[in-house]
Amino acid sequence: MEKDILEILEFDKIRDRLAELAPSVLSKKRALSLTPSYVPEVVEKSLQETDEASVLLEKEITTPLGETHDIPGLLKKAEKGSILTAREFLDLANSLDTYKKMHHYFEGERHLQYPALEEISSLIVPQESLISHIYRVFDEHGEVKDQASLKLYRIRTQKETVKSRIRRSFQHILQDKDMAPYLQDAIITQRNGRYVVPVKEEYRYKFSGIVHDRSSTGQTLFMEPMASVELNNDLAEMTAAEKQEIQDILQNLTDEVKKTVEVTENNCRLATDMEFIFTRARLALSMKAVKARHSEGVLDLRKARHPLIPDDKVVPVSMTLGKTFRILVITGSNAGGKTIAIKTAGLLSLMNQAGLFIPAEEGSMLPVYEHIYAIIGDEQSIQDNLSTFSSYITQLVSFLPSAGPKDLVLLDELGSGTDPVEGAALAQSVTEYLQMEGVPAIITSHFSEMKKLAYETKGIENAFVEFDEKTLAPTYRLIIGVAGNSNAFNICRRFGMPDMILGRAIQLKNESPLHNMEEVMERLNQQSRDLNKEKDRVDKTLHQAEELKNSLEDARDEFYRRKDSILEKAREEAENMKRDLRVQSETIIKDLKKNAAALNKNKLGDKISDIRGRIDGLAVPGRENRRDPLPKDKIRKGTYVYIDTIDSEGTIVSVSRNQVSVQCGLIQVKVTPEHLFKAKKPKKQEKILPYAHKKTLTRSVAQVHTELNIIGKTVDEAIPEVDRFLNDCFMAGISPVRIIHGKGTGSLRRGVQDYLRTLNFVTDFHEADPTNGGAGVTEVYF
């Protein structure tokens, strides 16, 4: 991209915004040097990185960023052999710590969520040894630690010992009553790195010591007692040794930094890349921007906003180019937003190709242009002594011959600045040339000839910036498909042009051969505005209808949920009542049997059967079936179906006349076709286990066993248990079930089977086959 284009379209101001958001000196430099790319693969990779960083900033609690510094300078210093300062070492260590954090941040599940960012972080080489060495040498204040080396530790230990001896020596002097008159103050201080005491000037020859300094008045001398001279000498030597050892430590550390310069520089570059990606993401979030979809030659901006206009003033503009037309001619009033429209298209294209999101609605599309050419505003060159028109033409001919189908040309007020007739002819000619060469272009103009050209030429489309006739002010909305008027007279009236002048101008306009065309366009514009208002009204009505539909569906679903819940609760309560009633009835029947020896046994049996039949006939309300009936052609083996009688789903395993066998989980049931309905979704079938194993079933079976063992019980004791067992199995939809009564004398088997004949919900029962218990087991079907 040419540098002039970046300035014309104000891309440099976008870079300034990025620099403000950048967290470090290096990422700020990267922001200020950002240039768009014309390679689609590079653009797509940059946009993917920005997208992942935007998601991470919104989703994650932490980020991979941290404290970094401008370390390339100190690395060059180390390469030259200059010893780094403590501050430089700490800046380096902090930066290396952040690089290590970046490297490890995307480990685990994050590497699947942010593959583009993980690819960068994986290239960073953690330099833990160098980090550890630096922190072992310096504390958080930049002071060299005692543990930086064994030699430094010994020197500082000995130094403290000498200091202690010096303090004791001075304390002895300060506490000596004979010395007290000589001292100005009973304090110990330092001069030139040696410990001294303040001595009165008149006692300088009575106090045995060396003068190192005097006060400004000359009344006080700072003298080193002779008794401590040797100790101070020892301290000075140790201080020099300490300084030399620190110098050696820093030199060794600098040498280690020098050895890792190449790795550190690469880590620094990768970390700066990461910082800059997150800077782009922060800009996207601050502008409420979106990722533009890549397209081949189609520009489709939906409610795009110029990023440099404040949110409370910007008017979104929708614009398309490259679908049914490649050239868009924008007309309309001055100061109506024509220039802003083409600047928005150009600047957003540059941002997209720089890996930035654009302030527009989701679904906006942009191609990757090889070049973007623009002539916008007054580019008159005083230095070259060129007029506005001459400057315009100079720029135009500089790129016009080389512009191609993969470029974008933006021309503001093409043909202006010269004779209107010649300017209009030139504008038409340039537009026709661009159309013939297939060059995408957006052109603003006031010439009626340009409007006419767009109406008559395939591949060229009109658009206009709307003007409100009532307020005599532009609305800044772009309407595609219709040409607009310049509204010069309305603008003049708005700014107070005398009526006499305006009247004469209107008279002359009416005499123009193009006057009728202006009236036609005005009618078209009014129709377009009316259609847009109607469209907005219809869209609003549809939106309200959709919201109402969703609300009603939610209310319906909630109604059914509450209804099902109430029915389920009622069903459970009724079932419990039925069980209790059955138990109580069996107790009554048992008492009747014991106390009815004198009664006719046949009549007693009939009465008992009648009571049981009425109890069994009690119906428990089931859940309402809201499924579609199953077509007859679908009643075949393998079809997944819903059975309303047991509120369960299963797969048809066989069809025999008017009986259909359905495998429902662990059980198989037989039903008639009218109880079969369409199932919602097939479920994975569980393997059916042999009868020999007792199974506790799923919730729908309510933990009901498939067999009952009553061996050793009398008929009277067994019947209540058999009744409860059969009732539970029937309600759970289990069929067949097994009653184990043993062979014995056969009285228990006969009693059970006699009872089974009285139950109207039992469709069949018979002895099991010899391999499953024979005469000792009765299999019951519901």
GURO-931374 format. One record per residue (C-alpha): x, y, z; residue in one letter. Coordinates in steps of 0.25 Angstrom, whole numbers, plus 5000, padded with zeros to 4 digits. Layout:
# GURO-931374
XYZA ...
//
This chain:
# GURO-931374
500050005000M 500550144996E 500850235008K 500050345003D 498750255003I 498950225017L 498950375020E 497850415011I 496950305017L 497450345031E 497950205034F 499150275042D 498050315052K 497650175054I 499150135057R 499150245067D 497950185074R 498650045074L 499850115080A 499050165091E 498550025095L 499849955093A 500449915107P 501949925104S 502950015097V 503249905086L 501749875083S 501550025082K 502550035072K 501949915065R 500649985065A 501150115059L 501850035047S 500649955044L 500349945029T 499249865022P 499649735014S 499149695000Y 499349545002V 498049475006P 498749365014E 499449475022V 498149555024V 497349435028E 498449385038K 498449525045S 496949535046L 496949395052Q 497949435062E 497149565066T 495849475066D 496449375076E 497049495085A 495649565085S 494949435090V 496049405100L 495949555106L 494449535108E 494449385113K 495749365121E 496049425135I 497549435132T 498349465119T 499749425115P 500149565116L 501149625126G 502249725129E 503149745117T 504249845114H 505049895102D 506149795103I 506749795089P 507649915093G 508249845106L 508449725097L 509349805088K 510049865100K 510349725105A 510849675091E 511849795091K 512349745105G 511849855113S 511349815127I 509849835129L 509349905141T 508449845152A 507249915146R 507549855132E 507649715138F 506349725146L 505649785133D 506149665125L 505749565136A 504349625137N 504249615122S 504749465121L 503749435132D 502649485124T 503149405112Y 503149285120K 501749305124K 501349325110M 501949195106H 501149115117H 499849195116Y 499249115105F 499648975110E 498448885113G 497048905107E 497449055103R 498249005091H 497048945084L 496249075087Q 497349175082Y 498149095072P 498749225065A 499249285078L 499749145083E 500549135070E 501249265074I 501449235089S 501949095086S 503149155078L 503649235091I 504749165098V 504649175113P 506049225119Q 505849185133E 507349165136S 507649315132L 506349365140I 506849285152S 508249335151H 507749475151I 506849465162Y 507949395170R 508849515168V 507849625171F 506749655181D 505449735177E 506149865179H 507349835170G 508349815181E 509349695179V 509049585189K 510049535199D 509749395193Q 510149445179A 511449375181S 512149295192L 513349395192K 512449515193L 511749455205Y 513049435212R 513549575209I 512249635214R 512249545227T 513649595230Q 513349735227K 512149735237E 513149675247T 514149795245V 512949895246K 512549835259S 514049845264R 514049995259I 512750025266R 513249965279R 514550045278S 513750175276F 512850145287Q 513950125297H 514450265292I 513050335294L 512950275308Q 514350315312D 514050435322K 515450495319D 515150495304M 513750565306A 514250705307P 514950695293Y 513650645286L 512650745279Q 511650625280D 511650485285A 511350425271I 512050345260I 511950385246T 512650355233Q 513550445224R 514250385211N 513750245215G 514450245228R 513850255242Y 514150385250V 513650465262V 513350615263P 514550685271V 514550835275K 515550905267E 516350955280E 516650815284Y 517150765271R 518550745276Y 518050675289K 517250575282F 518050465275S 517550445261G 517550485246I 516650605241V 515750565229H 514850685229D 514450815236R 513050875237S 512651005230S 512951095242T 514251025244G 513951005259Q 513750855257T 514850755252L 514450615247F 515550525252M 515850375251E 516450325264P 517850265263M 517250145270A 516350115259S 517250145247V 517650005245E 516149955246L 515750065236N 516850015226N 516349875227D 514949925224L 515450005212A 516149885207E 514949795209M 514049895202T 514949905190A 514949745190A 513449745191E 513349845179K 514249765171Q 513449635174E 512149705170I 512849745157Q 513249605154D 511849555157I 511149655148L 512249625137Q 511949475138N 510449505137L 510649595125T 511449485118D 510249385121E 509249485115V 510249505103K 510249355100K 508649355099T 508449475091V 507949405079E 506849325087V 506549445095T 506349535083E 505449435076N 504649415089N 504549565090C 503949575075R 502949465078L 502449535091A 502349665084T 501549595073D 500649535084M 500449675091E 500149745078F 499049635074I 498449665088F 498549815085T 497749785072R 496749715080A 496549825090R 496349925079L 495249835073A 494549825086L 494649975088S 494049995075M 492949885076K 493649835063A 493449705056V 494249615047K 493949635032A 493649515024R 494649485013H 494049494999S 494549484985E 494349624979G 493149664987V 493049784997L 491849775005D 491849865017L 490649865026R 490349985035K 491850015035A 492350135044R 493450225041H 494450185053P 494950325055L 493550395056I 492950395071P 491950285073D 490850395077D 491050465063K 491350355053V 490250305044V 490450155039P 490550135024V 490250015017S 490949995003M 491149884993T 492149864981L 492549754972G 491249664972K 490349724961T 491149844958F 492649884960R 492550034960I 491650114969L 491350264966V 490950344979I 490250474977T 489550564986G 489650694993S 490950754998N 491350725012A 490350605011G 491350495014G 491850455000K 493250475004T 493050405018I 492450285010A 493650265001I 494650285012K 493850185021T 493950085010A 495450105008G 495850115022L 495149995026L 495749915015S 497149965020L 496849925034M 496349785029N 497649765022Q 498449805034A 497749695042G 496849785049L 495349765052F 494349865045I 493249955052P 492049885045A 491049785046E 491249635046E 491249585031G 492049695025S 492949645014M 494249705009L 495249654998P 496749664999V 497049774989Y 498449774983E 498449924983H 497550034988I 497650164980Y 496950294985A 496750444981I 495950504993I 495950654997G 496750774992D 498150724988E 498550844981Q 500050854981S 500650994983I 502050944983Q 501850894968D 501051014965N 499850924961L 498350964962S 497350874969T 496950814955F 498350794951S 498750724964S 497550634962Y 497850594948I 499350574952T 498950474963Q 497950404954L 498850384942V 499950324952S 499150204955F 498050194945L 498750114934P 499250014944S 497949994952A 497249854950G 496149764955P 496749734968K 496949874972D 495949984978L 495850124973V 495250234981L 495050364973L 494350484980D 493750594971E 494250534959L 494350644948G 494150764957S 495050884957G 494950914942T 493850954932D 492550874935P 492350824921V 493750774920E 493850724934G 492550644932A 493050584919A 494450544926L 493650484938A 492850394928Q 494050354920S 494850314932V 493650234938T 493450164925E 494950134924Y 494950074939L 493649994935Q 494349934922M 495549894930E 494749834941G 495349924952V 494449934965P 494250084968A 493350174976I 493250314970I 492550434976T 491950534966S 490950654964H 490850634949F 489550594944S 490250524932E 490850434942M 489550394948K 489050374934K 490250284931L 489950194943A 488450174939Y 488850134925E 490050054927T 490149914932K 491149894943G 491050034948I 490050074959E 489450204965N 489450234980A 489150364987F 489250425001V 487850455006E 487450605008F 486250645017D 485350735010E 484650785023K 485950815031T 486750855019L 487850775025A 488550645020P 488250515028T 489550445024Y 488850315020R 489350255007L 488250194998I 488750104987I 487950084974G 487550234972V 488250364968A 488150484976G 488050634974N 489050734979S 488050814986N 488850934984A 487651024985F 487150964997N 488550985004I 488651124999C 487251155005R 487751095018R 488851185019F 488151315015G 488351335000M 487451454996P 486151404989D 486351494977M 487651414974I 487051284977L 485751314968G 486651344956R 487451224958A 486251134959I 485751194946Q 487051164939L 487051024944K 485651004938N 486151044925E 487250944925S 487050814916P 487350724928L 486250784937H 485250674934N 486350574938M 486450644951E 484950634954E 484950484950V 486050464960M 485350544971E 484150454969R 484950324969L 485650374982N 484250404989Q 483750264984Q 485050204990S 484850275003R 483450235004D 483850085001L 484850095012N 483850145022K 482950035018E 484049935019K 484449985033D 482949975037R 482849825032V 484149785038D 483649845051K 482349775050T 483049635047L 483949655058H 482849675068Q 482049555062A 483349475064E 483449515078E 481949485081L 482149345074K 483349315083N 482549365095S 481349275092L 482249155089E 482949175103D 481549195110A 481049065103R 482248985107D 482149035121E 480648995121F 480948855117Y 482148845126R 481248885138R 480048795133K 481048675132D 481548705146S 480148715152I 479748585145L 480948505149E 480748545163K 479348505163A 479648375156R 480648345167E 479648375178E 478548295171A 479548175170E 479848185184N 478448185188M 478148065179K 479247985185R 478748025199D 477347985195L 477847855189R 478547815202V 477347855211Q 476447775202S 477347655203E 477347665218T 475847665218I 475747555208I 476647475217K 475847505229D 474547465221L 475147325218K 475547295232K 474147335238N 473247285226A 473347135228A 471847125229A 471647205216L 471547145202N 472947135197K 472547155183N 471847285186K 472947335194L 473947315183G 473047385173D 472947505183K 474447505185I 474647505170S 473647615168D 474347705179I 475747675172R 475147705158G 474647845163R 475947875169I 476747845157D 475747925148G 476148055155L 476848135145A 477948235148V 478048355138P 479248345129G 480048455122R 479348515110E 479948465097N 480348575088R 481048495077R 480648465063D 480048335059P 480948235053L 480548205038P 480248055035K 481348045025D 482348075037K 481847965046I 482947875042R 484147805049K 485247905053G 484348035054T 484548115067Y 483248145073V 482548215085Y 481448125093I 480448215099D 479848115109T 481248105116I 481748235113D 483048175107S 483848165094E 484448035088G 484747965075T 483747865068I 484347725068V 483147655061S 481747675055V 480747565056S 479347605051R 478747695061N 479847675071Q 481147755071V 482347715080S 483247835084V 484547825091Q 484547945102C 485947945109G 485947815117L 484547765114I 483747725102Q 482247765102V 481147725092K 480147835088V 479147865077T 479447955065P 478548075070E 479448095082H 480748115074L 481248255071F 482448325065K 483648335074A 484448455076K 485848405075K 486348265075P 487148215087K 488248125089K 487647985093Q 488247915105E 488547765104K 487447675110I 487947595121L 487447445124P 486247425133Y 487047355143A 487647485148H 486847575156K 486947715151K 486547855157T 486047935145L 486148085141T 485248195147R 484148165138S 484048025143V 484148075158A 485147975163Q 484147855160V 484747715159H 484347615147T 484147495156E 483547465170L 483947345179N 482747295188I 483247155191I 482847105205G 481647195206K 480247155207T 479247205196V 478647305206D 480047365209E 480447365195A 479247425188I 479547565194P 480947565190E 480647515176V 479547625175D 480547735178R 481647675169F 480747665157L 480147805160N 481547865160D 481947795148C 480747835140F 480847975144M 482347975140A 482047915126G 482747785129I 482347655121S 482547545123P 482847515138V 483147395146R 482547335158I 483347225165I 482447135173H 483147005173G 482646875169K 482246805182G 480846755183T 480346855173G 479346925182S 480147055182L 480247055167R 478747025165R 478447135175G 479247235168V 478747205154Q 477347205159D 477547345164Y 478247385151L 476947345144R 476147455152T 477047565147L 476547645135N 477947705132F 478547565130V 478447525116T 479147385117D 479947295127F 480647165126H 481647075132E 483147105128A 483847015119D 484746905125P 486046985124T 485447105132N 484747025143G 483646945137G 482446925145A 483146995157G 483047135150V 481847205144T 482047315133E 481047425133V 480747515121Y 479947645122F 
//
